[in-house]
Amino acid sequence: MGMRAAVAGASGYTGGELLRLLLGHPELEVGPVTAAGNAGQPVTALHPGLAPLVDRVFAPTDPALLADADLVFLALPHGESAALVAGLPSGLPVVDLGADFRLADPGAWEAFYGGAHAGTWTYGLPELPGARAAIASSSRVANPGCYPTAVALGLAPLLAAGLVAPDDVVVVAASGTSGAGRTPSDALLASTVAGAVAAYKAGGAHQHTPEMEQTLTRVARGPVTLSFTPLLVPMPRGILATCTARLVGGATTTDLRAALGAVYDGEPFVRLLPEGSWPTTKATAGSNGAVVQAAADTHAGRAVVTVAIDNLGKGAAGQAVQNANLMLDLSETAGLTAVGVTP
């Protein structure tokens, strides 16, 4: 018998992806599975691919039920995790996939999410400097957002090396429709999305903006100012983030790639592509992998870094399992792969 992992909010896309990964994990097994709005429904009614769970139903989201597990994943809407955590034992390991505990600045939380700030947990992006040790020694970890994961993987090594300026960062990133969650809306209808690419929450309005600035500022040589434009594209999953920043000191493509290679050589889930090869979301679909490429645009004086991840994988459930592995002193790669699904 392996350790039991509970999933709260298991009826959503991220919750379903967590269950799929747990079913293939060599050390973890599916424990309590809860979903407030879908309590009593069969798990396979919403996740038909999870055949081993055909006899399971979603339970009510009860802290006492979750506390019976060895670790808890919270895949709840933003703002709902804090109240549930208050009812869990203090020593129980928890990975929160919502935004409740990501931000250090209460003012940023209130401005972008509303309500009272619940506090700040260890930030769970293992590839950041010093992050692995912090995650491994924590019982409470805040899983990063999907866009912030892609952006940090692309820009953090360049900012840390002083190759790009922190005060002029521009990000345009495209996401598949699963990033908007399972709640039905006209904007996500097939007839609305098919054949269209649409910007949304542009002009500094997207809630991931302060998280991206916070993460990058921690590694940069000065406060990071970032302009972010997200795009909705007609595919079910995946993120392609293109990040640009002003070059410093005449940095070249060789310099940018060297900085990325120095950080990611040997990393199990992040791969720097050969020069001239650019990321595609197909390379990471269904995986916990990330692919990265950079070039110096000397005409514009800017670095261009592009990153592809699966928003449900490295951008959510895969990264949560990676963090759980570190917290439980398991192999970091257990139950995960960097190999995408094609075609």
N, C-alpha and C positions, 0 to 999 in steps of 0.2 A: 504493500500500500504506500502510495506517495503522499506528499503533503497536500492538503485540501485547500484549494483557492476558491473563494467566493467571488461572484460577480454581481454587483448591484447595478441596475440599469441595463440588464442583459438583453432586453428586447430591441435595443437600437442597433445601428450598423456596427458601431464600435464594440458594443457588448457582444454581438454575434461573432465578431472577429476574435475577441478574447476567448470565447468558448471554443472556436475552431482551433486556435493555437494551443489551448490547454489540452484538447483531445489528442494532440500530437506530441505533448511534452513528456519527456522520459521521467521527470521527477515530480511533476504536479498533476493533480487530478481535479476534475470539476467538482466543487463542493456546492454550497447553496447558490441557487440561481434565482435572483429576484428582479421584479419589474412591477412597480406600483400600478401603472395604468393597465398592464396586461396580466396581472395576477390571475391565476387559474387557467390561462391559455396554455396549450401545449407549446413547448419550445420550438418544435419543428413546424408549427403553423406559421411562425415568422422567420425561422431559419431552416428552410427545408433541406439544406445541404448537411445539417448536423445529424445524420442518421443515428449515431450512437446514443443520442439523447431523445430518441423517439418516445420513451416512456416518462420523460420529465415534463413537469409543468412549471411555469413561472410562479414563484412564491411571493407573498407580500414583502415589501422592503422593511424588514424588522431587524433592528440592531442585534437583538438577542440571537436571531438565526445566523446572521453574518458572523457574530463573535465566536461561533463554533468552528470556524475555519482557521487555518494556519496563516493565511494572508487574505486580504480583501482588496479587490479592484473596484473602484467607484467610477462607473461610466454614466454619470448623471448629468443633467443639464447644469450649466453654470449657475452657481449660487445655491445649489441644493446639497452639496457635499458636507458643508460645515455642520449643519444641524444633525446629519446622520453620524458623523464622526464623534460628536459629543456623546453619543450613546454607546460607543465602542470602547473596549478596554484600552488603557493608555499604552500598553506594550505590544498590542496587536499590529503587525506590519500592514500598512495601507499604502496603496498607490492610487492617487486621485488623478483621473484623466480629465477632469474639469479644470476650470481656471481659478477655483476658489483660493488656492494657496500658492499661486505662481508669483504674484506681484508683491514687491516689498513696500511700495508706496500706497498707503491707504487712499490718497487723493486720486491716483490713477485708477484704482479699483472702482471708486465711487463714480468717477467720470465716465468710465467705459462700460461698467456692469451695473452700477447702482447698488444701494444697500450698504450695510456695514461690512468693513473689511475683516475677514476671518483670521488673518495671520499669514505667515510665510513659512513654507516647508522647504526642505532640500530640493533643489531644482534637478530634475532627472534627465539630463542630456549627458550620457557617459563620456562622449568624445570631447567635452570641454575640459580645459586644464583643471586638474584636481578633482574633477567631478566623481570619478569612480570611487575614490576613498570615502568621499562624503556620502555617497549613496549607500555604500556597503555598511556604513556605520549608523545609518538612519533607520528608524522604524516608520517614518512618514515621508513620502516622496511625492512631489508635485510633477506629474508628467507634463512635458512641454506641449504647446499647441502645435498643430501640423505645419502651418506657415512658419512660425518661429523656428521650428526644427530645421527646415530646409534652408532658411536664411542664415541661421547661425552656423550651420555646417559649411556654407559657402564663404561667409565673410569673416568669421572669428579668427581663422589663422592669418588672414591678411591684415586685419586690424591689429592683432597681437604683434605681428612682425613690423608694424609701422609702414607698410607698403601703400596703404590707402588712407585718405583723410576721413576722420569720423564725423565731420560736420556736414557732409554732403553725400548721403547714401540714398539711392533710389532703388526701389524694388517693385517689379511687376511680376505677379505670380498667378498662375492658372491652376484651378482645382476642379476635380470631378464633383459630380452632384452629391455623392455620399458625404462630402464635407459639410453639407448643410443639414445633415441629420435626417431622421425618418419622418418627421412631422410633415404631413402633406401641405403643399402651398401651390398657388397658381404659377409661381416663378419656377417651380421644379417639375411641372407637367412635361411629359415627353414632347407634346406639340409646341411647348414654349422653348424648351432647351435644344431640341434637335435642330441641327444646321445653324446654330447661333453661338457666338461668343459674346458674353456680356460683362461689363464692368459693374461692380457693386461696392457699396461702402467706401467709395474713393474719397480723396480729399482729407485724409487723416481720421476718418470716422471708424475704421475697422478696429475691433476690440483687441486684436493681436498686436497693434502698433506699440503700446507701451511695453509689452513683453519682449518684443524684438529689440527695442532700444535698451531695455534693462539688461538683457543677456549680452548684447554686443558691448555696451558700456563697461561691463565687468572685465572684458579682455582688452579693450581699446586704450589708446593713449589719449584719452579725453572723452567727454560726453558725446554720445552718438545721436545725431539727428537724422531721422529716417522718414522718407516719403514713400507710402505704400499704396499700391493700386492692385486689388485682387480681381481676378477674372473667373467667371463661371464658364466651364467648357463642357460640351456634350459627351462626356465619358463618365462611367460610374465611379472610378477611383483614380487617384494619382495627383501629384502636384509637380509642376515645373516652375521653378522660381528663377528669374533672371535679375541679378543684383548688380548694380553699378556704383562705383565710388571713385572720387578723384584720386589719380595716381600721385604718389609722393616720391620725390627724389629720383625721378626718371625711371621708376620701376618698369621692368620689361615682362613679357610673357614668361620668360624663363624664371624670373624672380617670383612671380605669382605662383607658378606651378611648383617651384621648389618649396615655397612656404606651405602649400597644401600637401605636398608629398611628405614633408618632414613630419607633419601631424598625422597623416592618414596611412602612411606605409605601415603595414602590420595590423591595421584596424580590421576587425572581422566584418563590419557592415558598411564601411564607407570606402569607395573606390575612386581614385583619380583616373580619369580616362586618358588614353594616349593623346598626345597633342594633335589637334585638328578634329578629334571625334567629340561630338556634343551630346549631352544627355537626352534621353527619351524616357517618358513615363513607362513605356513597355519594358524597359530594362529592370524595373523595380516592382512591377505589379505583383501583388500577392506575397511580397517579401518584406523583410526588415532592412533591406539594403538602401543605400543612397549612392548615386553616381554624380561626380563633380567634374567641371571643366572651367578653365579660366583663360583669359587672354587680355593683353594690354591693347586697348584702342588708342594708339598714339596720336591719331588725328584729333580725337576729342579729349585726350588726356585723362581717360577713365579706364579703370579695371572693369571687366565684364566677367561675372561668375555665374554659371548656370548649374542648378542642382535639381535632380529628379528624385522623388521619393514616392512611396505609396502613402496617401494620407491616412489610410486605416492601418498601415503597417508601421514603418518607422515614425510616421506622424501621429500614431495613437497606440493601438493595441500591441504591435510588435515591440515598440519602445517600452511600453509598460511591462511586458514580460521580460525584456532585457533588464529593466530596473529591478524587477522582482527577483530575478536570478542573482543579481549582485547583493540584494538585501538578505537573501536566504543562503548565501555562500554556496551557490550552485555555479556550474559553468555558465559564463555570461551568454554563451551562444545556445544553451539548451533549448530545444523546441523551436528554434528560429533558423531562418536561412536568408542569405543575401541574394539568392538566385530568383530572378523574376520569372513570371509565367508568360510564355509567348507561343503561338500568336494570340 
